[in-house]
Amino acid sequence: MRKHLKTQKTFNTILKILAFFSKRKLFDSFTFWITKKNAKLNIRLNKPKYADNVHELAETWKKMMPIDGQDFFKITKVSNDTAYTEIHLHCPLRGTGNAEACYKLMNYDRTLMEEIGGKLVVLESQSNSGKNYCSLAIREKGRNMNDLIQAHKNNKN
């Protein structure tokens, strides 16, 4: 069972189900609750170490994704205080224009980061960017994130 939970196929199925709920305001509380529970399950299954720096945060985030889908999760750049990553899998929210739903869905990744000492924001979402991938930024917990414009707050998209 544990092996099945860690597959890309299972990840994609859960993503589709959660995307359905994230698009509906009626289910906001449920979406935040279930994404957090799923992230905590991932933490229990993978037992990641608390990261000491931003590079470790990015590497650990990637390692917590399905082993057979690692190519979908890319670390594109790491600076002194920020790791930039991309998710290249087909998101069920792609092209919907609903970056708020993306924000709710990505509570999963934000929870993963918080559990290992980091913070994560979505800079570009497949939901409204016109791109076939999402761009994220990761920093250590406690670092200022105000210079990073989150996709769901960016009115240009």
C-alpha positions in Angstrom: 0.0 0.0 0.0 2.8 2.4 0.9 4.5 1.8 -2.4 1.3 2.6 -4.3 0.8 5.9 -2.4 4.2 7.1 -3.6 3.4 6.7 -7.4 2.9 9.5 -9.9 -0.3 7.8 -11.0 -1.7 8.1 -7.5 -0.4 11.7 -7.1 -2.2 12.7 -10.4 -5.4 11.1 -9.4 -5.4 12.8 -6.0 -4.5 16.1 -7.8 -7.5 15.8 -10.0 -9.9 15.1 -7.1 -8.5 18.0 -5.0 -8.6 20.4 -8.0 -12.3 19.7 -8.3 -12.8 20.8 -4.7 -10.3 23.7 -5.0 -12.4 25.3 -7.8 -15.5 25.6 -5.6 -15.7 28.1 -2.8 -18.1 26.0 -0.9 -15.3 23.5 -0.3 -12.5 26.0 0.8 -12.2 24.7 4.3 -12.3 21.1 3.2 -9.6 21.8 0.5 -7.2 23.4 3.0 -7.8 20.6 5.5 -7.4 17.8 3.1 -4.3 19.2 1.4 -2.7 19.7 4.8 -3.6 16.1 5.8 -2.1 14.7 2.5 1.1 16.7 3.1 1.4 15.4 6.7 0.9 11.8 5.3 3.8 12.5 2.9 5.9 13.7 5.8 5.1 10.5 7.8 5.9 8.2 4.8 9.1 9.9 3.7 10.4 11.2 7.0 12.4 14.1 5.6 15.0 15.9 7.7 14.6 19.5 8.7 16.6 21.5 6.1 19.5 23.7 7.1 19.5 25.9 4.0 17.5 26.9 0.9 19.3 24.4 -1.3 18.4 21.5 1.0 14.8 22.8 1.1 14.5 22.6 -2.6 16.2 19.2 -2.8 13.9 17.8 -0.1 10.8 19.2 -1.7 11.7 17.4 -4.9 12.5 14.1 -3.0 9.0 14.2 -1.4 7.4 14.0 -4.8 6.7 10.7 -6.5 9.8 8.8 -7.3 8.6 7.8 -10.7 7.7 11.4 -11.5 10.8 13.2 -10.4 11.4 14.6 -13.9 8.2 16.8 -13.5 9.8 18.6 -10.6 12.8 20.8 -11.4 15.1 23.0 -9.5 16.0 25.7 -11.9 18.1 28.2 -9.8 19.4 28.5 -6.2 20.6 31.9 -4.9 21.7 32.8 -1.4 18.2 33.0 -0.1 15.8 31.6 -2.7 15.4 28.4 -4.6 13.4 28.6 -7.8 11.6 25.4 -8.9 9.1 24.4 -11.6 6.4 21.8 -11.8 6.1 20.4 -15.4 3.2 18.0 -14.9 -0.2 18.8 -16.5 -2.2 20.5 -13.8 -6.0 20.0 -13.9 -6.3 23.8 -13.3 -4.3 24.6 -16.5 -6.0 27.4 -18.5 -8.9 27.8 -16.1 -7.9 31.3 -15.1 -8.5 30.3 -11.5 -5.3 31.2 -9.6 -7.2 31.2 -6.3 -7.9 27.4 -6.8 -4.2 27.0 -7.4 -3.4 28.8 -4.2 -5.7 26.4 -2.3 -4.4 23.3 -4.0 -0.7 24.4 -3.4 -1.5 24.4 0.3 -0.1 20.8 0.0 3.4 22.1 -1.0 3.3 25.0 1.4 2.6 22.5 4.3 5.5 20.3 3.1 7.9 23.2 3.2 6.7 24.4 6.6 7.3 21.0 8.1 10.9 21.0 7.0 11.8 24.6 7.7 10.7 26.5 4.6 8.2 28.7 2.9 6.9 28.3 -0.6 5.0 30.6 -3.0 3.7 30.1 -6.5 5.1 32.8 -8.8 3.4 31.6 -12.0 0.5 29.2 -12.2 -0.6 27.0 -15.1 -4.1 28.2 -14.3 -3.6 31.7 -15.6 0.0 32.1 -17.0 -0.5 30.4 -20.4 2.5 28.2 -19.6 2.6 24.5 -19.3 4.4 24.6 -16.0 4.3 26.4 -12.7 7.1 28.4 -11.2 7.7 28.4 -7.5 10.0 30.1 -5.0 11.3 28.6 -1.8 12.9 30.3 1.2 13.9 29.4 4.7 11.1 30.0 7.3 11.4 33.4 8.8 12.8 35.0 5.7 10.9 38.0 4.2 8.8 36.9 1.2 7.3 40.3 0.4 9.4 40.8 -2.8 7.9 37.6 -4.3 4.6 38.3 -6.2 2.3 35.3 -5.8 0.4 34.1 -8.8 -3.0 34.4 -7.2 -2.3 38.1 -6.3 -0.9 39.0 -9.7 -3.5 40.8 -11.8 -1.4 40.9 -14.9 -2.2 37.2 -15.7 
